[in-house]
């Protein structure tokens, strides 16, 4: 199990293992992906000031190939890869 949440701290073998399952099925891209997340905030208005009273952790909404914009099925990724992506994004 990988302890670090920042892939830049992994050695070369760990990085290649971590990302070897992330490949665009359309164009074969293995390097650049766009992760769209969704986060909600509760903002209360108290006269002249706004106050942030609650916020959720971001959730992975969509994962796209950054080259051709093909959607990658996040749920079908290997569980270790999914877990590392979630940790990297601070999501759930």
Backbone as JSON Lines, residues from 0, in Angstrom:
{"i":0,"aa":"X","n":[0.84,-1.18,0.0],"ca":[0.0,0.0,0.0],"c":[0.88,1.23,0.0]}
{"i":1,"aa":"X","n":[0.5,2.25,-0.79],"ca":[1.28,3.47,-0.9],"c":[0.88,4.43,0.2]}
{"i":2,"aa":"X","n":[1.86,4.95,0.92],"ca":[1.56,5.82,2.04],"c":[1.48,7.28,1.64]}
{"i":3,"aa":"X","n":[2.26,7.7,0.68],"ca":[2.28,9.11,0.29],"c":[1.1,9.41,-0.63]}
{"i":4,"aa":"X","n":[0.58,10.63,-0.56],"ca":[-0.53,11.0,-1.43],"c":[-0.07,11.84,-2.6]}
{"i":5,"aa":"X","n":[1.21,12.2,-2.68],"ca":[1.75,13.01,-3.76],"c":[2.61,12.13,-4.65]}
{"i":6,"aa":"X","n":[2.15,11.82,-5.9],"ca":[2.92,10.93,-6.77],"c":[4.34,11.42,-7.04]}
{"i":7,"aa":"X","n":[4.62,12.7,-6.9],"ca":[5.97,13.18,-7.15],"c":[6.95,12.69,-6.09]}
{"i":8,"aa":"X","n":[6.46,12.19,-4.95],"ca":[7.34,11.66,-3.9],"c":[7.64,10.18,-4.1]}
{"i":9,"aa":"X","n":[6.97,9.52,-5.04],"ca":[7.21,8.11,-5.3],"c":[8.47,7.97,-6.14]}
{"i":10,"aa":"X","n":[9.15,6.82,-6.0],"ca":[10.27,6.59,-6.91],"c":[9.71,6.18,-8.28]}
{"i":11,"aa":"X","n":[10.58,6.07,-9.25],"ca":[10.16,5.82,-10.64],"c":[9.32,4.55,-10.78]}
{"i":12,"aa":"X","n":[9.71,3.45,-10.11],"ca":[8.96,2.2,-10.22],"c":[7.56,2.33,-9.63]}
{"i":13,"aa":"X","n":[7.45,3.04,-8.49],"ca":[6.14,3.22,-7.88],"c":[5.23,4.05,-8.79]}
{"i":14,"aa":"X","n":[5.76,5.11,-9.4],"ca":[4.95,5.95,-10.3],"c":[4.49,5.15,-11.51]}
{"i":15,"aa":"X","n":[5.37,4.37,-12.1],"ca":[4.96,3.62,-13.29],"c":[3.91,2.58,-12.92]}
{"i":16,"aa":"X","n":[4.01,1.96,-11.73],"ca":[3.0,1.01,-11.28],"c":[1.68,1.72,-11.02]}
{"i":17,"aa":"X","n":[1.75,2.89,-10.4],"ca":[0.54,3.62,-10.03],"c":[-0.26,4.02,-11.26]}
{"i":18,"aa":"X","n":[0.4,4.5,-12.3],"ca":[-0.32,5.04,-13.44],"c":[-0.41,4.1,-14.64]}
{"i":19,"aa":"X","n":[0.09,2.86,-14.51],"ca":[0.07,2.0,-15.67],"c":[-1.35,1.62,-16.07]}
{"i":20,"aa":"X","n":[-2.34,1.72,-15.2],"ca":[-3.71,1.39,-15.54],"c":[-4.51,2.56,-16.07]}
{"i":21,"aa":"X","n":[-3.94,3.76,-16.08],"ca":[-4.66,4.95,-16.52],"c":[-4.27,5.27,-17.96]}
{"i":22,"aa":"X","n":[-5.1,4.8,-18.89],"ca":[-4.85,4.98,-20.31],"c":[-6.17,5.33,-20.99]}
{"i":23,"aa":"X","n":[-6.13,6.31,-21.87],"ca":[-7.33,6.67,-22.62],"c":[-7.65,5.57,-23.62]}
{"i":24,"aa":"X","n":[-8.87,5.03,-23.6],"ca":[-9.22,3.96,-24.54],"c":[-9.37,4.47,-25.98]}
{"i":25,"aa":"X","n":[-9.49,5.77,-26.16],"ca":[-9.68,6.35,-27.49],"c":[-8.37,6.69,-28.19]}
{"i":26,"aa":"X","n":[-7.47,7.42,-27.5],"ca":[-6.24,7.89,-28.16],"c":[-4.96,7.28,-27.59]}
{"i":27,"aa":"X","n":[-5.06,6.52,-26.49],"ca":[-3.88,5.88,-25.9],"c":[-3.07,6.77,-24.97]}
{"i":28,"aa":"X","n":[-3.52,7.99,-24.72],"ca":[-2.83,8.91,-23.82],"c":[-2.66,8.26,-22.45]}
{"i":29,"aa":"X","n":[-1.45,8.33,-21.91],"ca":[-1.17,7.78,-20.58],"c":[-0.61,8.84,-19.64]}
{"i":30,"aa":"X","n":[-0.6,10.13,-20.05],"ca":[0.12,11.14,-19.29],"c":[-0.74,12.27,-18.71]}
{"i":31,"aa":"X","n":[-1.78,12.69,-19.38],"ca":[-2.48,13.9,-18.97],"c":[-3.99,13.68,-18.94]}
{"i":32,"aa":"X","n":[-4.57,13.9,-17.76],"ca":[-6.0,13.68,-17.57],"c":[-6.61,14.86,-16.82]}
{"i":33,"aa":"X","n":[-7.87,15.1,-17.04],"ca":[-8.6,16.18,-16.41],"c":[-9.59,15.58,-15.42]}
{"i":34,"aa":"X","n":[-9.41,15.87,-14.14],"ca":[-10.32,15.36,-13.11],"c":[-11.24,16.5,-12.69]}
{"i":35,"aa":"X","n":[-12.52,16.34,-12.95],"ca":[-13.5,17.34,-12.53],"c":[-14.06,16.89,-11.19]}
{"i":36,"aa":"X","n":[-14.08,17.81,-10.25],"ca":[-14.6,17.5,-8.92],"c":[-15.79,18.41,-8.62]}
{"i":37,"aa":"X","n":[-16.57,17.98,-7.65],"ca":[-17.74,18.74,-7.21],"c":[-17.62,18.93,-5.71]}
{"i":38,"aa":"X","n":[-17.81,20.15,-5.25],"ca":[-17.74,20.46,-3.83],"c":[-18.88,21.41,-3.5]}
{"i":39,"aa":"X","n":[-19.55,21.18,-2.38],"ca":[-20.64,22.07,-1.97],"c":[-20.22,22.9,-0.77]}
{"i":40,"aa":"X","n":[-20.79,24.09,-0.69],"ca":[-20.51,25.03,0.4],"c":[-21.84,25.58,0.91]}
{"i":41,"aa":"X","n":[-21.95,25.78,2.21],"ca":[-23.09,26.46,2.8],"c":[-22.6,27.84,3.22]}
{"i":42,"aa":"X","n":[-23.21,28.87,2.64],"ca":[-22.84,30.25,2.93],"c":[-24.05,30.92,3.57]}
{"i":43,"aa":"X","n":[-23.83,31.57,4.71],"ca":[-24.91,32.28,5.39],"c":[-24.63,33.78,5.33]}
{"i":44,"aa":"X","n":[-25.69,34.5,5.09],"ca":[-25.6,35.96,5.03],"c":[-26.01,36.52,6.38]}
{"i":45,"aa":"X","n":[-25.12,37.28,6.99],"ca":[-25.42,37.89,8.29],"c":[-25.33,39.4,8.2]}
{"i":46,"aa":"X","n":[-26.25,40.01,7.48],"ca":[-26.21,41.45,7.31],"c":[-25.22,41.84,6.23]}
{"i":47,"aa":"X","n":[-24.11,42.46,6.62],"ca":[-23.13,42.95,5.65],"c":[-22.05,41.92,5.32]}
{"i":48,"aa":"X","n":[-21.98,40.83,6.07],"ca":[-20.92,39.84,5.86],"c":[-21.48,38.49,5.45]}
{"i":49,"aa":"X","n":[-20.71,37.78,4.66],"ca":[-21.03,36.4,4.32],"c":[-20.13,35.49,5.14]}
{"i":50,"aa":"X","n":[-20.68,34.35,5.56],"ca":[-19.91,33.41,6.37],"c":[-20.04,32.01,5.79]}
{"i":51,"aa":"X","n":[-18.9,31.35,5.64],"ca":[-18.89,29.96,5.19],"c":[-19.08,29.09,6.42]}
{"i":52,"aa":"X","n":[-20.22,28.4,6.51],"ca":[-20.51,27.62,7.71],"c":[-20.27,26.13,7.53]}
{"i":53,"aa":"X","n":[-20.22,25.68,6.3],"ca":[-20.03,24.25,6.08],"c":[-19.55,24.03,4.65]}
{"i":54,"aa":"X","n":[-18.68,23.05,4.47],"ca":[-18.27,22.67,3.13],"c":[-17.97,21.18,3.1]}
{"i":55,"aa":"X","n":[-18.24,20.58,1.96],"ca":[-17.97,19.15,1.81],"c":[-16.61,18.96,1.17]}
{"i":56,"aa":"X","n":[-16.07,17.76,1.32],"ca":[-14.85,17.42,0.58],"c":[-15.23,17.25,-0.87]}
{"i":57,"aa":"X","n":[-14.32,17.56,-1.78],"ca":[-14.66,17.39,-3.2],"c":[-14.88,15.92,-3.55]}
{"i":58,"aa":"X","n":[-15.77,15.68,-4.46],"ca":[-16.02,14.33,-4.97],"c":[-15.64,14.31,-6.45]}
{"i":59,"aa":"X","n":[-15.08,13.2,-6.91],"ca":[-14.72,13.09,-8.32],"c":[-16.01,12.99,-9.12]}
{"i":60,"aa":"X","n":[-16.19,13.95,-9.99],"ca":[-17.41,14.06,-10.78],"c":[-17.22,13.42,-12.16]}
{"i":61,"aa":"X","n":[-16.04,13.65,-12.75],"ca":[-15.77,13.17,-14.09],"c":[-14.26,13.11,-14.3]}
{"i":62,"aa":"X","n":[-13.79,12.11,-15.04],"ca":[-12.38,11.98,-15.39],"c":[-12.29,11.91,-16.91]}
{"i":63,"aa":"X","n":[-11.55,12.86,-17.5],"ca":[-11.45,12.96,-18.95],"c":[-10.01,12.88,-19.4]}
{"i":64,"aa":"X","n":[-9.8,12.37,-20.6],"ca":[-8.49,12.43,-21.24],"c":[-8.25,13.89,-21.61]}
{"i":65,"aa":"X","n":[-7.1,14.42,-21.26],"ca":[-6.79,15.82,-21.55],"c":[-6.43,16.03,-23.01]}
{"i":66,"aa":"X","n":[-6.2,14.96,-23.75],"ca":[-5.85,15.06,-25.17],"c":[-7.08,15.07,-26.07]}
{"i":67,"aa":"X","n":[-8.01,14.13,-25.86],"ca":[-9.16,14.0,-26.76],"c":[-10.5,14.18,-26.05]}
{"i":68,"aa":"X","n":[-10.47,14.4,-24.74],"ca":[-11.66,14.63,-23.91],"c":[-12.6,13.43,-23.8]}
{"i":69,"aa":"X","n":[-12.09,12.24,-24.07],"ca":[-12.88,11.03,-23.86],"c":[-13.05,10.8,-22.37]}
{"i":70,"aa":"X","n":[-14.26,10.44,-21.94],"ca":[-14.5,10.17,-20.53],"c":[-13.9,8.82,-20.14]}
{"i":71,"aa":"X","n":[-13.19,8.8,-19.01],"ca":[-12.61,7.58,-18.46],"c":[-13.54,7.1,-17.35]}
{"i":72,"aa":"X","n":[-13.89,5.83,-17.34],"ca":[-14.76,5.27,-16.31],"c":[-13.99,5.16,-15.0]}
{"i":73,"aa":"X","n":[-14.17,6.14,-14.11],"ca":[-13.45,6.19,-12.85],"c":[-13.72,4.95,-12.0]}
{"i":74,"aa":"X","n":[-14.95,4.48,-12.0],"ca":[-15.32,3.31,-11.21],"c":[-14.68,2.02,-11.68]}
{"i":75,"aa":"X","n":[-14.25,1.99,-12.95],"ca":[-13.63,0.78,-13.5],"c":[-12.12,0.73,-13.28]}
{"i":76,"aa":"X","n":[-11.53,1.82,-12.76],"ca":[-10.09,1.83,-12.51],"c":[-9.73,0.87,-11.39]}
{"i":77,"aa":"X","n":[-8.51,0.38,-11.4],"ca":[-7.99,-0.47,-10.33],"c":[-8.15,0.27,-8.99]}
{"i":78,"aa":"X","n":[-8.53,-0.44,-7.94],"ca":[-8.84,0.2,-6.66],"c":[-7.67,1.01,-6.09]}
{"i":79,"aa":"X","n":[-6.42,0.52,-6.24],"ca":[-5.27,1.28,-5.74],"c":[-5.11,2.6,-6.5]}
{"i":80,"aa":"X","n":[-5.32,2.56,-7.79],"ca":[-5.22,3.76,-8.61],"c":[-6.32,4.75,-8.25]}
{"i":81,"aa":"X","n":[-7.54,4.24,-8.08],"ca":[-8.67,5.09,-7.68],"c":[-8.4,5.74,-6.33]}
{"i":82,"aa":"X","n":[-7.89,4.96,-5.38],"ca":[-7.6,5.47,-4.03],"c":[-6.53,6.57,-4.09]}
{"i":83,"aa":"X","n":[-5.47,6.36,-4.86],"ca":[-4.42,7.38,-4.97],"c":[-4.93,8.65,-5.65]}
{"i":84,"aa":"X","n":[-5.79,8.5,-6.65],"ca":[-6.37,9.67,-7.32],"c":[-7.22,10.46,-6.33]}
{"i":85,"aa":"X","n":[-8.01,9.77,-5.52],"ca":[-8.85,10.43,-4.52],"c":[-7.99,11.15,-3.49]}
{"i":86,"aa":"X","n":[-6.93,10.51,-3.02],"ca":[-6.03,11.16,-2.06],"c":[-5.36,12.38,-2.68]}
{"i":87,"aa":"X","n":[-4.92,12.26,-3.9],"ca":[-4.25,13.37,-4.58],"c":[-5.18,14.57,-4.71]}
{"i":88,"aa":"X","n":[-6.44,14.33,-5.0],"ca":[-7.41,15.41,-5.18],"c":[-8.04,15.87,-3.87]}
{"i":89,"aa":"X","n":[-7.79,15.15,-2.77],"ca":[-8.44,15.5,-1.51],"c":[-9.93,15.23,-1.55]}
{"i":90,"aa":"X","n":[-10.31,14.28,-2.37],"ca":[-11.72,13.99,-2.61],"c":[-12.18,12.77,-1.81]}
{"i":91,"aa":"X","n":[-13.42,12.38,-2.04],"ca":[-13.96,11.14,-1.47],"c":[-14.83,10.47,-2.48]}
